[in-house]
Amino acid sequence: MFRFSRHCLRPLLIAWLSSQAAAVGQPWAPGQGPPPGLTLPSRAEAQQLEELRQTGEPKQLRERYLREAHNLLHRFWASQEQPKLLLAGDRAEGCGVKKVAHPMAYYCPPSRELAMALNLRSSVRSAKGKTDRELLLLDLAVLAHEWGHHVNRELGRGPFQGGLGLTVKQEELAADWRTGVFLGWMLNQGAINVDDFTQTANLMFEMGDYERMAAQHHGYPKDRFQALTRGLSSQLRAGQKLGEWRVDTSETFSRPLRVSAEDRQLGRRRYEVRRFEIDRDQQIATNLIGGLLGAASCVWGNQQQCIGMAAQQGKGRADGRYTARRLTLDCRTGRFDVSDDAFDPQPVARDGKGQAPVLLERDCATAQALRG
């Protein structure tokens, strides 16, 4: 991991922010329909990327995958200029970097360079049990985030537009939003599945800069996941089927379990669910406060040295993730219960995620009577 060098010049940052605030145009998300003359990549192109991840020869697979993903992102955003992709060991020309090495993942505007040199197993505690192929999806998410910084300059910051008060946090959330837009499109194309997305999102959660209250603070977990899911929602609709899964809300997915004779007798429905939750009761100590997703000093165009080593300051943060649970819905009483949580069965209206009311409305024949 890295933090940002003390050599970064605040006046240059302020000047660049001001110029960019005036320069950005109207945002565009592919889910809103492509601009005139633009043809989005095809479903086949998206699925080819996943096929490479699943079946590609192991030798130099990560490099081949990142280059293919880099080209797909260029097509997806219809960027006027494709940044140069730098991998570990490559020579860099901008933002004070001479050679790309772990732990670098950044976009440098002056040189139009995008670097991907993270050793994910050294950077993310939960990555240690993942296979190389599984970690490619995290690489894809990081690459999509860095591409988000590039596209923010060309197309604007979407829901995170700012005036003269534009902050690093707004820029980072806008890049998270664009990451969600791209991953939502990949879900829509059947190129990744719900578990691919939620497991990768959980790893992303561990990589951000969530504790620091500083000029380069990237945003807290809730901020960043709201940005990610807001982008995701621009591509998906409530009730949409994604293979065996269905989109219930912007932060929840469900897959119905087989209805047994006992289920019919009791008037219940059972689901496997994915729900994004933030657990503030089980905060964990961590030294990993440097934001991996986007070197802000590089994003801002600083020519000084902008990559440093991890800040050694232990902090506590809430543990947030998409949980894998079972949800049981009682159609007769309008109550629900989620496995492995701290609550007994309760009315669907008490579901803070809004998932249980959606399931009641959709799957219980008595929903109208219960509301009446």
C-alpha positions in Angstrom: 0.0 0.0 0.0 1.0 3.6 -0.3 0.2 7.0 0.9 0.9 10.3 -0.8 4.2 12.0 -0.5 4.7 15.1 1.7 6.3 16.8 -1.3 2.9 17.3 -2.9 2.3 20.9 -3.6 -1.1 22.1 -2.3 -1.2 25.3 -4.5 -0.8 23.2 -7.6 -3.6 20.9 -6.4 -5.9 23.8 -5.8 -5.1 25.3 -9.2 -5.7 22.0 -11.0 -9.0 21.4 -9.2 -10.2 24.9 -10.2 -9.4 24.4 -13.8 -10.9 20.9 -13.9 -14.1 22.1 -12.2 -14.6 24.5 -15.1 -13.6 22.1 -17.8 -15.8 19.0 -17.1 -18.8 18.4 -19.3 -22.1 16.6 -18.8 -21.8 13.1 -17.3 -22.7 10.0 -19.4 -23.3 6.5 -18.2 -23.8 3.8 -20.8 -27.0 2.6 -19.0 -28.6 6.0 -20.0 -28.0 5.2 -23.7 -24.9 5.7 -25.7 -24.0 9.1 -27.2 -24.8 9.6 -30.9 -22.4 7.6 -33.1 -21.1 5.4 -30.2 -21.3 1.7 -30.4 -20.7 -0.1 -27.1 -18.6 -3.2 -26.9 -20.7 -6.3 -27.6 -21.7 -9.0 -25.2 -19.3 -11.3 -26.9 -16.4 -9.0 -26.2 -17.3 -8.8 -22.5 -17.6 -12.6 -22.3 -14.3 -13.1 -24.1 -12.6 -11.3 -21.3 -14.1 -13.7 -18.8 -13.3 -16.7 -20.9 -9.6 -15.5 -20.9 -9.8 -15.3 -17.1 -11.3 -18.8 -16.8 -9.4 -20.7 -19.4 -6.3 -18.7 -20.5 -2.9 -20.3 -20.2 -1.4 -19.5 -16.7 1.8 -18.1 -18.2 1.7 -14.3 -18.2 -2.1 -14.5 -17.8 -2.4 -11.4 -15.6 -0.5 -9.3 -18.2 -2.7 -10.6 -21.1 -5.9 -10.1 -19.0 -5.0 -6.6 -18.0 -4.2 -5.6 -21.6 -7.5 -7.0 -22.9 -9.4 -5.3 -20.1 -7.6 -2.1 -20.8 -8.7 -2.2 -24.4 -12.3 -3.1 -23.4 -12.5 -0.2 -21.0 -11.2 2.1 -23.8 -14.1 0.9 -26.1 -16.6 1.0 -23.3 -16.0 4.6 -22.4 -15.3 5.7 -26.0 -12.3 7.6 -24.6 -10.7 10.1 -27.0 -7.3 9.0 -26.0 -6.3 5.6 -24.5 -3.8 6.0 -21.6 -0.6 4.0 -21.7 -0.9 0.9 -19.5 2.2 0.4 -17.4 2.9 -2.9 -15.5 5.5 -3.7 -12.9 9.0 -3.0 -14.1 7.9 -0.6 -16.8 9.5 2.8 -17.1 7.3 5.7 -16.2 7.5 9.3 -17.4 5.2 11.4 -15.3 4.2 12.3 -11.7 7.7 11.8 -10.4 7.7 8.1 -11.0 10.7 6.6 -12.8 9.9 2.9 -12.6 6.6 1.2 -11.8 6.7 -1.2 -8.9 4.5 -2.5 -6.1 2.6 -0.9 -4.4 1.6 1.3 -7.3 -1.8 1.7 -8.9 -2.4 5.1 -10.3 -3.4 7.3 -13.2 -1.1 10.2 -14.1 -2.8 12.9 -16.3 0.2 14.8 -17.6 1.8 11.7 -19.1 -1.5 9.8 -19.7 -0.1 6.8 -17.9 -2.1 4.2 -16.0 0.0 1.9 -13.7 -1.0 -1.5 -12.4 1.7 -3.0 -10.2 -0.1 -4.1 -7.0 0.8 -7.4 -5.4 -2.7 -8.1 -4.2 -1.8 -10.8 -1.7 0.6 -8.4 0.0 -2.0 -5.6 0.0 -5.3 -7.2 0.9 -5.6 -9.6 3.8 -8.5 -11.6 2.4 -6.7 -12.0 -1.0 -4.3 -14.6 0.5 -6.8 -17.4 0.1 -7.8 -16.5 -3.4 -6.6 -18.2 -6.6 -4.7 -16.2 -9.2 -7.7 -16.4 -11.5 -10.1 -15.1 -8.8 -7.7 -12.1 -8.1 -7.9 -11.1 -11.7 -11.4 -9.7 -11.0 -9.9 -7.5 -8.3 -7.3 -6.4 -10.8 -10.2 -5.6 -13.2 -11.9 -3.5 -10.5 -8.8 -1.5 -9.7 -8.1 -1.0 -13.4 -11.7 0.2 -13.9 -11.3 2.6 -11.0 -8.1 4.1 -12.4 -9.8 4.3 -15.8 -12.5 6.2 -14.0 -10.0 9.0 -13.1 -9.1 9.3 -16.8 -12.8 9.3 -17.9 -13.7 11.8 -15.2 -11.5 14.3 -17.0 -13.1 13.7 -20.4 -16.8 13.2 -19.5 -17.2 14.7 -16.0 -17.8 13.2 -12.6 -21.4 12.1 -12.9 -23.3 12.4 -9.6 -20.1 13.8 -8.0 -19.7 17.0 -10.0 -18.2 19.8 -8.1 -17.7 23.5 -8.4 -14.7 25.4 -7.1 -14.9 23.3 -3.9 -14.1 20.0 -5.7 -12.2 17.7 -3.4 -10.1 14.6 -3.6 -13.0 12.7 -2.1 -15.4 13.8 -4.9 -12.9 12.7 -7.5 -12.4 9.3 -5.8 -16.1 8.7 -5.4 -16.7 9.6 -9.0 -14.0 6.9 -10.0 -15.8 4.4 -7.7 -19.1 5.3 -9.4 -17.6 4.7 -12.8 -16.2 1.4 -11.5 -19.8 0.4 -10.6 -21.0 1.4 -14.0 -18.5 -0.8 -15.8 -19.0 -3.8 -13.4 -22.8 -3.4 -13.7 -22.4 -3.6 -17.5 -20.3 -6.7 -17.1 -23.0 -8.3 -15.0 -25.6 -7.3 -17.6 -23.6 -9.1 -20.3 -23.3 -12.3 -18.3 -19.5 -11.8 -18.2 -19.4 -12.0 -14.4 -22.0 -13.3 -12.0 -23.3 -12.0 -8.7 -20.9 -13.9 -6.6 -18.0 -12.7 -8.8 -19.2 -9.1 -8.1 -19.9 -9.4 -4.4 -16.7 -11.2 -3.6 -14.6 -8.7 -5.6 -16.5 -5.8 -4.0 -15.6 -7.2 -0.6 -11.9 -7.2 -1.5 -12.2 -3.7 -2.8 -13.6 -2.6 0.5 -10.3 -3.5 2.2 -8.2 -1.4 -0.2 -9.6 2.0 0.4 -8.6 5.0 2.6 -11.3 5.1 5.1 -10.1 6.6 8.3 -8.1 9.7 7.6 -9.6 13.1 7.9 -7.2 14.9 5.6 -7.2 16.8 2.3 -6.6 13.6 0.4 -9.2 11.5 2.3 -10.9 9.2 -0.2 -14.2 8.7 1.6 -15.6 6.3 4.2 -16.8 2.8 3.5 -20.5 3.8 3.2 -19.6 6.7 0.9 -17.5 4.5 -1.4 -20.0 1.6 -1.6 -22.9 4.0 -2.2 -20.9 5.4 -5.1 -20.1 1.9 -6.4 -23.7 0.7 -6.1 -25.0 3.9 -7.6 -23.0 3.2 -10.7 -24.1 -0.4 -10.6 -27.8 0.7 -10.5 -27.3 2.7 -13.6 -26.9 -0.6 -15.5 -29.3 -2.9 -13.6 -33.0 -2.6 -12.7 -34.9 -3.9 -9.7 -36.3 -7.3 -10.3 -33.9 -8.1 -13.1 -32.6 -11.7 -13.3 -28.9 -12.3 -13.5 -28.7 -16.1 -14.0 -30.2 -17.7 -10.9 -30.0 -14.4 -9.0 -32.3 -11.5 -9.0 -31.6 -7.8 -8.2 -33.8 -6.8 -5.3 -32.3 -3.4 -4.3 -29.1 -1.5 -5.1 -27.3 -3.4 -2.3 -29.1 -6.7 -2.3 -29.5 -9.8 -4.4 -31.5 -13.0 -3.9 -31.7 -16.5 -5.2 -34.9 -18.6 -4.3 -34.3 -21.9 -2.7 -36.5 -24.9 -3.6 -40.0 -24.8 -2.0 -40.4 -27.9 0.1 -43.7 -29.4 1.3 -43.0 -27.9 4.7 -42.5 -24.5 3.1 -45.9 -24.8 1.4 -47.6 -25.9 4.6 -46.1 -23.0 6.6 -46.6 -20.4 3.9 -42.9 -19.5 3.8 -40.3 -18.7 1.2 -36.6 -19.2 1.6 -33.7 -17.5 -0.2 -30.0 -17.3 -0.5 -29.2 -13.6 -0.3 -26.3 -11.3 -0.7 -26.6 -8.1 1.4 -24.1 -5.3 1.8 -23.7 -4.6 5.5 -21.4 -2.5 7.6 -20.5 -4.0 11.0 -19.5 -1.2 13.4 -19.4 -3.4 16.5 -16.5 -5.5 15.3 -14.0 -2.9 14.3 -10.6 -4.2 13.4 -7.2 -2.7 14.0 -5.3 -2.0 10.8 -2.2 -0.2 9.6 -3.5 -0.1 6.0 -4.7 3.4 5.8 -3.1 4.4 2.5 -5.7 4.4 -0.3 -4.8 1.9 -3.0 -7.5 2.9 -5.3 -6.1 5.9 -7.1 -3.0 7.9 -6.2 -4.6 11.2 -5.7 -1.4 13.2 -6.1 -1.0 11.6 -9.4 -4.6 12.2 -10.4 -4.2 15.8 -9.7 -1.3 16.1 -12.1 1.5 16.8 -9.5 5.0 16.5 -11.1 6.6 15.9 -7.8 7.2 12.4 -6.3 3.7 11.2 -5.7 4.2 7.6 -4.6 5.2 6.8 -1.0 5.2 3.7 1.2 2.4 2.7 3.6 1.7 5.0 6.5 2.4 3.1 9.7 -0.5 4.3 11.8 -2.9 1.8 13.3 -6.5 2.8 12.9 -9.8 1.1 13.6 -12.4 0.8 10.9 -15.8 -0.8 10.6 -15.8 -4.1 8.7 -18.1 -3.9 5.7 -18.9 -6.5 3.2 -21.5 -8.3 1.2 -22.7 -11.1 3.4 -23.8 -14.5 2.3 -26.9 -15.4 4.3 -30.3 -17.2 4.2 -33.5 -15.2 4.4 -36.7 -16.8 5.5 -40.0 -15.0 4.6 -43.3 -15.8 6.3 -45.9 -14.9 3.8 -48.8 -15.3 6.3 -47.5 -12.9 8.9 -45.3 -10.6 6.8 -42.3 -11.3 8.9 -38.7 -12.3 7.9 -35.6 -13.6 9.4 -32.0 -13.4 8.2 -29.6 -16.2 9.3 -26.5 -15.4 11.4 -27.6 -11.9 12.4 -28.4 -10.5 15.8 -32.2 -10.2 15.3 -35.2 -12.4 15.8 -37.9 -12.6 13.1 -39.4 -9.1 12.6 -41.9 -7.4 10.2 -40.6 -6.8 6.7 -40.9 -3.1 7.2 -38.0 -3.3 9.7 -35.6 -4.5 7.0 -33.1 -1.6 6.7 -31.9 -3.0 3.4 -35.4 -2.9 1.9 -35.0 -6.5 0.5 -37.7 -8.3 2.6 -40.6 -6.0 1.4 -39.5 -6.5 -2.2 -39.6 -10.3 -1.8 -43.0 -10.1 0.0 -44.4 -8.1 -2.8 -43.0 -10.3 -5.5 -43.3 -13.8 -4.2 -46.1 -13.9 -1.6 -49.7 -14.2 -2.9 -51.0 -12.8 0.3 -48.9 -9.6 0.1 -51.9 -7.4 -0.8 -54.0 -8.8 2.1 -51.2 -8.4 4.6 -50.8 -4.7 3.7 -54.5 -4.1 3.8 
